Amino acid sequence: MSAERGPNPPDDDEPGAVVYLLDLVSSAGAVILVGALLFAISGVFPPLVAIESGSMEPHIDTGDLVFVMDEDRFHGDGAYADTGVVPANRGAETGYTSFEGPGDVIVFQPDGNEGETPVIHRAMFWVEEGENWYDEADQQYIRADGCSELANCPAPSSGFITKGDNNGGYDQTSHLNSCDDRCDPVKKEWIVGTAESRVPFLGNIRLQIQRALA
C-alpha cells in the first residue's frame, strides 16, 4: 500500500536567498554611488589611493587610505603659476599647510609613466628648465657640493622638486650621478592630484586585495 504524495513543501530558503541578493545589490549600489560622488568631487579616478611605504610618516602612514583631488580644483594660497600646487617654500610664506607641513602633498607618476606605482610626496619648490637650483635647495636635504655634482642640475625641464617627509633628501638627488628620468623635476602633466585627507589603516584592505590579485 502506498500513500499519495502531497504537493512539495515550500522552499523555506527562497525568501532568505532573495533578501541576501537584495542586500548584496544594495550594498554594491551604495559603494558605486559613494565612488561616483567622490569622483565628482575630486575629478580624479580613482579618488582614493592606498599608501604602500613609510616615506611620508608620521603625517601619512603605511596602510592609510588617502583622498586625492585634482590640483586645479580648489588650490591653496600661493599656488605656483598654472599648476594649482602650492610648493612648501610658498606655503611657508603664506601659512598654507597640508598634512602638518607647509605646501601641498602631491600624487604623481614617476617620469609620467602610468605603469609605475604613483608616488605621494611633498612639493618643495619649483625650478625652471636650465635653472641652477642648487643654491635654492635646503642643504640638509642635498648630498652634493654644487650643481655640477647633480645629474639634473641645471634642471633638464621645469617642474617641482619633491621630498617625502620621512626621507633625508630630495627625490631629485636620491641617485646623484646615477639618476635617470625618474628623478627629474616633477612636471605638471605627471601630477595626478593633491592629497587632501586620510583614513588610517583602511588602505590595508585595498593593498591586500591588490596582492591577492597580483
C-alpha positions in Angstrom: 0.0 0.0 0.0 1.4 3.3 -0.9 0.4 6.8 0.3 -0.3 9.5 -2.2 2.3 12.2 -2.2 1.1 15.6 -1.5 2.4 18.9 -3.0 6.0 19.8 -2.4 6.5 21.8 0.7 7.5 25.4 0.2 11.2 26.1 0.0 12.0 28.0 3.2 15.4 29.1 1.8 13.8 31.1 -1.0 12.9 34.2 1.0 16.3 34.2 2.7 18.1 34.0 -0.7 16.1 36.9 -2.1 16.8 39.1 0.9 20.5 38.2 0.7 20.6 39.0 -3.0 18.8 42.4 -2.4 21.3 43.2 0.4 24.2 42.4 -1.9 22.8 44.5 -4.8 22.0 47.4 -2.5 25.5 47.3 -0.9 27.2 47.2 -4.3 25.0 50.1 -5.4 25.9 52.1 -2.3 29.6 51.5 -3.0 29.2 52.6 -6.6 27.3 55.7 -5.5 29.9 56.7 -3.0 32.7 56.2 -5.6 30.8 58.3 -8.1 30.3 61.0 -5.6 34.0 61.1 -4.6 34.9 61.2 -8.3 32.5 64.1 -8.9 34.1 66.0 -6.0 37.8 65.1 -6.7 37.9 65.0 -10.5 40.4 62.1 -10.1 39.9 58.4 -10.8 40.4 56.5 -8.6 39.9 59.3 -6.0 41.4 57.1 -3.2 45.0 55.7 -3.0 46.4 53.2 -0.6 49.8 54.1 0.9 52.4 51.4 0.4 55.5 52.9 2.1 56.5 55.0 5.1 58.2 57.8 3.2 55.6 60.4 4.4 55.5 59.3 8.0 54.5 60.4 10.6 51.9 62.5 8.7 50.8 59.8 6.3 51.3 56.2 7.4 51.6 52.9 5.5 48.2 51.4 5.1 46.4 54.8 5.1 43.7 55.5 2.5 44.2 59.0 1.1 41.6 61.1 -0.8 43.1 62.8 -3.8 41.7 65.8 -5.6 42.5 67.4 -9.0 45.1 70.1 -8.2 43.4 72.7 -10.3 40.0 72.5 -8.4 40.5 74.2 -5.1 44.1 75.2 -4.9 45.5 77.0 -1.8 47.1 80.4 -1.4 50.4 80.6 -3.2 49.8 78.0 -5.9 52.6 78.2 -8.5 51.6 79.7 -11.8 49.0 77.4 -13.5 49.9 74.2 -11.7 47.4 74.5 -8.9 50.1 73.3 -6.4 51.4 75.3 -3.5 55.1 74.3 -3.0 56.5 74.2 0.5 58.6 77.4 0.1 55.5 79.4 -0.8 53.4 77.6 1.8 55.8 78.7 4.5 55.3 82.3 3.3 51.5 82.3 3.1 50.8 80.0 6.0 49.2 77.4 3.8 49.7 73.8 5.1 48.7 70.2 4.4 49.4 67.1 6.5 51.1 69.2 9.2 53.6 70.7 6.8 53.9 73.8 4.5 52.7 73.4 0.9 50.9 70.6 -0.9 51.4 66.9 -0.8 51.1 65.7 -4.4 50.5 62.3 -6.0 52.5 61.9 -9.3 53.5 59.3 -11.8 57.4 58.9 -11.9 58.5 60.1 -15.3 54.9 60.4 -16.3 54.7 56.6 -16.6 51.2 55.3 -15.8 52.5 51.8 -15.5 54.6 52.7 -12.4 53.2 52.9 -8.9 52.4 56.6 -8.1 54.5 58.5 -5.6 53.0 60.6 -2.8 55.5 63.3 -1.6 55.5 67.0 -0.7 56.2 69.6 -3.4 59.1 71.6 -2.1 59.8 74.2 -4.7 59.6 74.9 -8.5 62.5 75.1 -10.8 62.6 76.3 -14.4 64.3 74.5 -17.3 68.0 75.3 -17.3 68.0 76.7 -13.7 70.8 76.1 -11.3 68.7 75.2 -8.4 71.4 74.0 -6.0 71.5 77.3 -4.1 67.7 77.4 -3.7 67.7 74.0 -2.1 67.9 73.3 1.6 71.4 72.0 2.1 70.4 69.4 4.7 68.4 67.6 2.0 71.1 67.6 -0.7 74.2 65.4 -0.9 76.4 67.4 -3.2 78.8 70.3 -3.1 77.5 72.1 -6.1 75.2 72.0 -9.2 77.9 70.2 -11.2 77.6 67.2 -8.8 73.9 66.7 -9.5 72.8 64.7 -12.5 69.8 67.0 -13.1 71.3 70.4 -12.4 70.9 72.7 -14.2 67.3 71.5 -14.4 66.6 69.4 -17.6 63.0 70.6 -17.5 60.7 72.7 -15.5 58.9 71.1 -12.5 58.7 70.5 -8.8 61.5 69.3 -6.6 59.8 66.8 -4.2 60.5 65.1 -1.0 59.0 62.5 1.4 58.5 64.0 4.8 60.3 61.0 6.3 63.1 61.0 3.7 66.6 62.5 4.3 66.9 64.0 0.8 65.0 65.3 -2.2 63.7 62.8 -4.7 65.7 64.5 -7.4 69.0 64.0 -5.6 68.4 60.4 -4.3 70.6 58.8 -7.0 73.1 61.5 -7.7 75.1 60.8 -10.8 73.2 57.5 -11.5 69.9 59.4 -11.7 67.7 58.8 -14.7 64.5 60.4 -15.9 62.6 59.1 -12.9 64.2 61.7 -10.7 63.8 64.7 -13.0 61.7 67.6 -11.6 58.1 66.6 -11.5 56.3 68.1 -14.5 52.7 69.4 -14.2 51.4 66.7 -16.6 52.8 64.0 -14.3 50.7 65.1 -11.4 47.6 63.0 -10.6 46.4 65.4 -7.9 46.9 66.8 -4.4 46.4 64.7 -1.2 43.6 66.1 0.8 42.8 63.8 3.7 43.5 60.3 5.0 41.7 57.4 6.7 44.1 55.4 8.9 44.5 51.7 8.2 41.7 51.4 5.7 44.2 51.3 2.8 45.4 47.9 4.1 42.2 46.3 2.7 42.9 47.6 -0.7 46.6 46.6 -0.5 45.7 43.0 0.5 43.3 42.7 -2.5 46.0 44.0 -4.8 48.5 41.5 -3.5 45.9 38.6 -3.8 45.3 39.6 -7.5 48.9 40.1 -8.4 
